[in-house]
Amino acid sequence: MKRLFIFIMAKIKKVDTVQKARKSFGGKSLIIGTISALVLATLVFFGVRKVIEFGAAPKKDKDCDFIYPDVDETKPTNLSLGNDAVPFTFEQKGGMINDASCLNKTPVFGIAKITSTDDVAHALQYAKANGVKVTTAGQRHSMGGQSFMKGGLVLDMRDFNQMKLDKEHSSINVQTGATWASVQEYLDKQGFSVKAMQSINIFTVGGTLSVNAHGVAHDPGQVAPTVRSMHIMTADGKTVTASPTENKELFSHALGGYGLFGVILDVDLDVVTNEVYKWSTTYMNYKEFPAYFKQHVDGNKELGLMYARISLSPTGYLTETAVHEFARTDWNKPIPDLKPTSLDAFSRFVINLSKTGSFGRWFRWMLEKHVEHSLHSCVSRNAAMSPNEVCDVSRNQEMYDSMGYLKNRLPDTDILQEYFIPQDKMPEFIDGLRSTVKANKANLLNVTIRIVHEDKVTSLPYAKGDRFAFVLYFNQKFNDRESKILQKTTTDLIDLATSVGGTFYLPYQLYYSQEQLRKAYPEVDAFFAAKKKYDPSELFMNKWYDKYSK
């Protein structure tokens, strides 16, 4: 296996680019041969059963019985209430709930199925009458209990999902249980696209607003600046309109407010015309990226989308950086409809192989670097104009990613973290990240760079100025040892981020201390005070608020 690995690496180094590969071997023969050799090497090393497991989709929900830290949780709540005892529908009475991390199994009072504004009002009335706390939830990808708490009533918003496009004013009204995928599919049929959204489309719109999320659209970066107005049902059961000019204080607190100020019912969002972009990728050392960004990207209206990714291959570990740019074109032909990816099994295999160590990470980076363009969903291709195949992509297709390949059968979980760093401090942060990950032996799988801009909208801004957002993707097994590794890695990286004038993202594991929270977010005590002003009985509650507001 080792000799085969060395042989393959030598071949790639010898023919280091697709351009040279085509000149030396003709077309894609080197690519196909390399993939075949890599798959053969994987079969030899791991065996057929493991390779199949790496690529297989899950047959059922993952077993999430593991809890870290091992807290004293009560047994699942059992309710004997009949459906006629409450003015809404229970989709679950008592029992347990968890989030996407698989690490926050928690007993709840129940889960209410929300399909209308009346359902929300009735659920709040019922909760107040029975002394039960309330949380709102969508896909539950916040990973620190932000969408539930022990003994609480969870409002499942996912069936509250209607939408209506206003073409004249380039906006869409969306009920907050709708997923971004459904919004994209709706807009695509009418020639429009979202202006900003999260980079994965499985999340609900309400969840995105509640965590003040951002995505791959570097301009505007965050979703918050694209919000025109929203309706919020507050703790007293009243529906309030909030916007940058109306009930401005509530507006700024509800965006990034983790559901603590009320239930966001619907929102008016900016939309733009769907476009076709020419995709290109430039490779550079990470220290060159800040200057490159200022010169080629910042303020460049010709770019529709931009993001970067830093290699975790042993050949360029946290140094080699791929900058993906999507330049506007004068496309005047019909744009094909959205289509789902057909490569989930292969992508799942590659991702899971990368979890196993250096070989897998090298394999993945080589595929991204040499093969990804050839497999991408392009509106058109042109291999004659350039040695590198030119790929034209639609805005909607490029932003249409469900990441179904992340679902697997392995006994592990994948944890996101994000850090927002002043642009000129990027090299210092990456150097610290490299040292921290190596020292703690954390299993880091991915580092993506996105752009966020100074936040003048929300009351808990993670972007105190224009920042690079570093999205980190860790893997861990379900055991205390790896959980402790990730906990220490998290707290170390938070200290690193704040030491260079940066911040960290709050919707993930609650490993950070009160002191770390306040150092990054000195506004948080004013945020907590405003929470009590708008919700004096603290009807709206979650694990994050319960831990840090005391």
C-alpha positions in Angstrom: 0.0 0.0 0.0 2.8 2.4 1.0 4.7 1.8 -2.3 1.5 2.2 -4.3 0.8 5.5 -2.6 4.3 6.8 -3.2 4.1 5.7 -6.9 0.8 7.5 -7.5 2.0 10.6 -5.7 5.1 10.6 -7.9 3.0 10.4 -11.0 0.8 13.3 -9.9 3.8 15.4 -9.0 5.4 14.6 -12.3 2.3 15.7 -14.2 1.1 18.3 -11.8 -1.7 20.0 -13.8 -4.5 19.0 -16.1 -2.9 21.0 -18.9 0.4 18.9 -18.7 -1.7 15.8 -18.2 -3.5 16.4 -21.5 -0.3 17.2 -23.3 1.5 14.1 -22.0 -1.2 11.5 -22.0 -4.0 12.9 -24.1 -7.4 14.0 -22.8 -8.5 12.5 -19.5 -6.7 9.2 -19.6 -4.4 10.2 -16.8 -7.3 11.2 -14.7 -9.2 8.0 -15.3 -6.1 5.9 -14.7 -5.3 7.8 -11.5 -8.8 7.3 -10.1 -8.7 3.6 -11.0 -5.4 3.2 -9.2 -6.6 5.1 -6.1 -9.8 3.0 -5.9 -7.7 -0.2 -6.3 -5.3 1.0 -3.6 -8.3 1.7 -1.3 -9.7 -1.7 -1.9 -6.4 -3.4 -1.1 -5.9 -1.4 2.1 -9.5 -1.3 3.5 -11.2 -4.2 1.9 -14.3 -4.4 -0.3 -16.8 -4.2 2.7 -15.3 -1.0 4.0 -15.2 0.6 0.6 -18.9 -0.2 0.1 -19.6 1.2 3.5 -17.8 4.4 2.6 -20.0 5.0 -0.4 -23.4 3.6 0.8 -26.3 5.9 1.7 -27.8 5.4 5.2 -30.7 3.0 5.5 -32.0 4.6 8.7 -31.4 7.6 11.0 -28.0 7.5 12.7 -27.9 6.1 16.3 -27.5 9.2 18.4 -27.5 7.7 21.9 -24.1 9.0 22.8 -24.1 12.2 24.9 -21.1 14.4 25.5 -20.5 15.6 28.1 -22.3 12.9 30.0 -24.9 15.0 31.7 -27.7 13.8 34.1 -30.6 13.8 31.7 -34.0 12.5 32.8 -35.8 9.7 31.0 -38.0 10.6 28.0 -41.1 12.5 29.0 -44.3 10.5 28.6 -47.5 12.5 28.0 -50.9 11.0 28.2 -52.7 13.9 26.6 -55.1 13.2 23.8 -55.2 15.3 20.6 -58.5 16.8 21.8 -56.7 18.2 24.9 -54.7 20.8 22.9 -55.6 23.3 20.2 -52.8 22.1 17.9 -51.3 18.8 16.7 -48.6 17.0 18.6 -46.3 15.2 16.2 -44.5 13.9 19.2 -45.6 13.7 22.8 -42.7 13.7 25.3 -39.8 11.7 24.2 -36.4 12.8 23.1 -34.9 15.2 20.5 -31.5 15.8 19.0 -29.7 18.0 16.5 -27.5 17.4 13.5 -24.4 16.9 15.7 -25.9 13.8 17.2 -24.4 14.9 20.6 -27.4 16.7 22.2 -30.0 14.1 23.0 -32.5 15.9 25.2 -36.0 15.0 26.7 -38.7 17.4 25.7 -42.3 18.1 26.6 -43.3 17.5 23.1 -43.1 18.6 19.4 -45.9 20.7 17.9 -46.6 20.4 14.2 -47.0 23.9 12.8 -48.9 24.5 9.6 -50.5 27.9 10.2 -50.2 31.2 12.1 -53.1 29.9 14.3 -51.0 26.9 15.2 -48.2 29.1 16.5 -50.7 31.3 18.5 -52.4 28.3 20.0 -49.1 26.6 20.9 -47.9 29.7 22.7 -51.2 30.1 24.6 -51.0 26.4 25.6 -47.3 26.7 26.7 -48.0 29.8 28.9 -51.0 28.2 30.5 -49.0 25.1 31.4 -45.7 26.7 32.4 -43.8 25.2 29.5 -40.9 26.9 27.7 -41.0 27.2 23.9 -38.4 26.8 21.1 -38.7 26.9 17.3 -37.0 24.4 15.1 -36.4 23.7 11.5 -33.8 21.2 10.4 -32.0 21.5 13.7 -28.5 22.0 12.3 -27.5 24.4 15.0 -25.4 22.1 17.1 -25.6 23.3 20.6 -29.2 22.9 21.6 -30.3 26.3 20.2 -33.5 24.8 18.9 -34.7 23.0 22.0 -34.2 22.6 25.8 -35.0 20.1 28.5 -38.7 19.8 29.1 -39.6 22.4 26.4 -42.2 22.5 23.7 -40.6 22.5 20.3 -42.5 24.2 17.4 -41.6 22.2 14.2 -42.0 24.8 11.5 -41.2 22.7 8.5 -44.7 22.4 7.2 -45.2 26.2 7.4 -43.6 26.8 4.0 -45.7 28.8 1.5 -44.0 31.5 -0.7 -45.0 34.1 -3.2 -42.7 36.0 -5.7 -43.1 39.7 -6.4 -41.4 40.1 -9.7 -42.1 43.8 -10.0 -40.2 44.6 -6.7 -37.6 41.7 -7.0 -38.6 40.2 -3.7 -40.1 36.9 -2.4 -42.3 36.4 0.7 -41.5 33.1 2.4 -42.9 31.4 5.4 -40.0 30.5 7.6 -40.4 26.7 7.6 -39.6 26.5 3.9 -36.2 25.1 3.0 -33.8 27.0 0.7 -34.0 24.1 -1.8 -37.8 24.7 -2.2 -37.2 28.4 -2.5 -34.5 27.8 -5.2 -36.8 25.4 -7.1 -39.7 27.9 -7.0 -37.5 30.8 -8.2 -35.7 28.9 -10.9 -38.9 28.2 -12.8 -39.4 32.0 -13.0 -35.9 33.0 -13.9 -34.9 34.3 -10.5 -32.4 33.4 -7.8 -31.9 34.2 -4.1 -29.5 37.1 -3.5 -27.9 35.3 -0.4 -28.5 32.0 1.3 -26.6 29.4 3.2 -24.2 27.3 1.1 -26.3 24.2 1.7 -29.9 24.3 0.8 -31.4 21.8 3.2 -31.8 24.5 6.0 -35.0 26.3 6.6 -35.3 30.1 6.0 -36.3 30.7 9.6 -33.2 28.8 10.8 -31.0 30.9 8.6 -32.4 34.1 10.0 -32.2 33.0 13.6 -28.5 32.3 13.3 -27.7 35.3 11.1 -26.1 32.9 8.5 -24.0 33.7 5.4 -23.1 31.8 2.2 -21.1 31.6 -1.0 -22.4 34.9 -2.4 -19.5 37.1 -1.4 -21.7 40.1 -2.1 -23.6 40.7 0.2 -22.1 37.8 2.2 -24.7 37.6 5.0 -28.4 37.0 4.5 -29.4 39.8 6.9 -28.8 42.7 4.5 -31.2 41.1 2.0 -34.1 41.0 4.5 -36.7 43.7 3.8 -39.1 42.9 6.5 -40.6 40.1 8.5 -43.5 39.2 10.7 -42.8 38.0 14.3 -45.2 36.6 16.8 -44.0 37.8 20.2 -44.6 36.2 23.6 -47.9 38.1 24.1 -49.3 36.4 21.0 -49.2 39.6 18.9 -47.9 39.6 15.3 -45.5 42.5 14.7 -44.0 43.8 11.5 -40.2 44.3 11.9 -37.8 45.9 9.3 -34.8 48.2 9.1 -37.2 51.1 9.6 -40.2 49.6 11.5 -39.7 48.1 15.0 -36.0 48.4 14.1 -34.8 47.2 17.6 -36.8 44.0 17.4 -35.6 43.5 13.9 -32.0 43.7 14.9 -32.5 41.3 17.8 -34.6 38.7 16.0 -32.0 38.4 13.2 -29.4 36.2 14.9 -31.6 36.0 18.0 -31.8 32.2 18.1 -35.6 32.3 18.4 -35.5 34.1 21.8 -37.5 37.2 20.8 -40.4 35.5 19.1 -41.5 33.2 16.3 -40.4 34.6 12.9 -43.5 33.7 10.7 -42.5 35.0 7.3 -40.0 37.2 5.6 -39.6 39.4 2.5 -36.2 38.7 0.8 -34.3 40.3 -2.0 -34.1 38.2 -5.2 -32.0 38.7 -8.3 -32.1 37.4 -11.9 -30.7 34.0 -12.5 -27.4 34.3 -14.4 -24.7 32.2 -16.1 -21.1 32.4 -14.9 -17.8 31.3 -16.2 -16.1 29.3 -13.5 -12.4 29.5 -13.0 -10.0 28.3 -10.3 -6.7 29.9 -9.3 -4.2 28.2 -7.0 -1.9 30.1 -4.7 -0.2 30.1 -1.3 -2.5 31.1 1.6 -0.3 34.1 2.4 -1.1 35.5 -1.1 -4.8 35.3 -0.7 -5.5 38.6 1.2 -3.7 40.7 -1.5 -5.3 38.7 -4.3 -8.7 39.2 -2.8 -8.2 43.0 -2.6 -6.9 43.2 -6.1 -9.1 40.9 -8.0 -12.3 40.3 -6.0 -13.2 43.1 -3.6 -15.5 45.5 -5.4 -15.3 43.6 -8.7 -18.9 43.7 -10.0 -18.0 41.2 -12.7 -17.9 38.4 -10.2 -21.2 36.9 -9.2 -19.9 34.3 -6.7 -16.5 33.6 -5.0 -15.2 31.3 -2.4 -11.9 29.6 -1.6 -10.8 26.3 -0.1 -7.5 25.5 1.6 -5.9 22.1 1.0 -5.6 19.5 3.8 -3.5 17.2 1.6 -0.1 16.3 3.1 1.5 17.8 0.0 0.2 21.3 0.8 -1.3 21.1 4.2 -3.1 24.4 5.1 -1.0 26.2 2.6 -2.2 25.6 -1.0 -5.4 27.5 -1.6 -7.9 27.1 -4.4 -9.8 30.3 -5.3 -13.1 29.7 -7.1 -14.4 32.6 -9.1 -17.6 32.9 -11.1 -17.5 35.7 -13.6 -20.7 37.1 -15.2 -21.2 36.3 -18.9 -23.4 37.8 -21.7 -25.4 34.5 -21.9 -28.5 35.1 -24.0 -29.8 31.5 -24.3 -32.3 29.6 -22.2 -30.8 28.4 -18.9 -31.4 24.7 -18.2 -33.6 23.9 -15.2 -32.1 22.9 -11.9 -31.0 19.3 -11.6 -29.9 17.3 -8.6 -26.4 15.8 -8.4 -25.9 12.2 -9.6 -22.6 11.7 -7.8 -23.6 11.3 -4.2 -22.3 7.8 -3.8 -18.9 8.7 -5.3 -18.6 12.0 -3.3 -19.6 10.2 -0.1 -16.9 7.6 -0.7 -14.3 10.4 -1.2 -15.4 12.3 1.9 -15.4 9.2 4.1 -12.0 8.1 2.8 -10.6 11.6 3.7 -11.6 10.9 7.3 -9.1 8.0 7.5 -5.9 10.1 7.2 -3.3 11.6 4.9 -3.9 9.3 2.0 -7.6 10.0 1.9 -7.1 13.7 2.2 -4.5 13.7 -0.6 -6.9 11.6 -2.8 -9.7 14.1 -2.2 -7.6 17.2 -3.0 -6.2 15.6 -6.2 -9.8 14.9 -7.4 -10.9 18.5 -6.5 -7.9 19.9 -8.3 -7.7 17.7 -11.4 -11.2 16.2 -11.9 -13.9 18.4 -10.4 -14.3 20.6 -13.5 -14.9 17.5 -15.6 -17.7 16.2 -13.3 -19.4 19.5 -12.6 -22.9 20.4 -13.7 -22.2 22.9 -16.5 -24.6 24.8 -18.7 -22.0 24.4 -21.4 -18.4 23.3 -21.8 -15.6 24.4 -24.1 -12.4 22.5 -24.1 -11.0 24.1 -27.2 -10.5 27.7 -26.0 -8.1 26.7 -23.2 -6.1 23.7 -22.0 -8.4 23.8 -18.9 -11.9 23.0 -19.7 -14.2 26.1 -19.5 -17.3 25.4 -17.5 -20.3 27.8 -17.7 -22.6 27.4 -14.7 -25.9 28.9 -13.7 -26.1 30.8 -10.4 -29.0 28.7 -9.2 -27.2 25.4 -10.1 -24.0 26.5 -8.4 -25.9 27.4 -5.2 -28.0 24.3 -5.3 -26.3 21.9 -3.0 -28.1 19.5 -0.6 -24.8 17.7 0.3 -26.6 14.4 0.5 -23.2 12.8 0.3 -22.5 13.8 3.9 -25.1 11.3 5.1 -23.5 8.0 5.8 -23.5 4.7 7.8 -20.4 5.4 9.8 -20.4 5.6 13.7 -19.3 9.2 13.7 -20.5 12.7 13.5 -19.3 15.8 11.6 -19.0 19.1 13.4 -19.0 22.6 11.9 -17.2 25.6 13.3 -16.7 29.1 11.9 -14.3 31.9 12.7 -14.4 35.5 11.4 -11.0 36.9 11.0 -9.7 40.4 9.9 -8.4 40.0 6.4 -4.9 41.0 7.1 -4.7 38.5 10.0 -5.4 35.5 7.8 -1.8 34.1 7.7 -1.5 34.4 11.4 -4.8 32.6 11.9 -4.0 29.8 9.5 -0.6 29.3 11.1 -2.3 29.0 14.5 -5.0 26.7 13.1 -2.3 24.4 11.7 -0.5 24.2 15.0 -3.6 23.7 17.0 -5.0 20.9 14.8 -1.7 19.1 14.8 -1.1 19.5 18.5 -4.6 18.2 19.5 -4.7 15.6 16.7 -8.1 16.8 15.7 -9.6 15.3 12.5 -10.1 18.4 10.3 -11.7 17.6 7.0 -12.3 20.9 5.3 -11.5 24.6 5.4 -13.5 26.9 3.2 -13.1 30.7 3.0 -16.1 32.9 2.5 -16.6 36.7 2.7 -18.7 38.5 5.2 -19.0 42.3 5.6 -19.3 44.6 8.5 -22.6 43.9 10.2 -24.6 47.0 10.7 -27.9 45.2 11.0 -27.9 42.7 13.9 -27.4 43.2 17.6 -24.9 40.3 18.0 -22.5 41.0 15.0 -19.8 38.4 14.4 -18.4 40.7 11.6 -17.1 43.8 13.4 -15.7 44.8 10.0 -15.1 43.1 6.7 -13.9 39.6 7.5 -12.8 36.3 6.0 -15.1 33.6 7.3 -13.3 30.3 7.9 -15.7 27.4 7.8 -14.1 24.3 9.4 -15.4 20.8 9.2 -14.3 18.3 11.8 -15.1 14.6 12.2 -15.3 12.7 15.4 -16.3 9.2 16.6 -18.9 8.7 19.3 -16.6 8.5 22.3 -15.4 10.7 25.1 -11.8 10.8 23.9 -12.5 12.3 20.6 -15.1 14.6 22.1 -12.5 16.0 24.5 -10.1 16.5 21.6 -12.7 18.5 19.8 -13.7 20.5 22.9 -10.1 21.5 23.5 -9.6 22.3 19.8 -12.6 24.5 19.9 -11.6 26.5 22.9 -8.0 26.8 21.6 -9.3 28.1 18.2 -11.6 30.6 19.9 -8.7 32.0 21.9 -6.7 32.1 18.6 -9.5 34.0 16.8 -10.0 36.6 19.5 -6.2 37.1 19.8 -6.1 38.4 16.2 -9.2 40.5 16.6 -11.7 38.0 15.3 -14.8 36.2 16.5 -16.4 32.8 16.4 -19.8 31.6 15.4 -22.3 30.9 18.2 -24.7 28.2 16.8 -22.4 25.3 17.5 -21.3 23.2 20.4 -21.4 25.1 23.8 -17.8 24.4 24.7 -16.8 28.1 25.1 -16.7 29.8 28.4 -18.6 32.9 29.6 -15.3 34.8 29.3 -14.7 33.7 25.8 -18.3 34.6 24.8 -18.0 38.1 26.2 -14.6 38.8 24.7 -15.8 38.0 21.2 -19.3 39.5 21.8 -19.2 42.4 24.3 -22.7 43.2 23.2 -24.1 40.0 24.6 -25.3 41.4 28.0 -27.2 44.1 26.3 -28.7 41.4 24.1 -29.8 39.4 27.1 -31.3 42.5 28.7 -33.3 43.2 25.5 -34.5 39.6 25.6 -36.0 40.1 29.0 -37.6 43.4 27.9 -39.4 41.7 25.0 -40.1 38.4 26.8 -40.1 39.2 30.6 -41.5 35.7 31.4 -38.8 34.1 29.3 -41.3 32.0 27.4 -38.8 31.5 24.6 -35.9 29.5 25.8 -33.1 27.2 24.5 -30.0 25.5 25.8 -27.7 28.3 24.7 -29.6 31.0 26.5 -30.1 28.9 29.6 -26.3 28.4 29.8 -24.9 31.8 29.0 -27.5 34.3 30.3 -27.0 33.5 33.9 
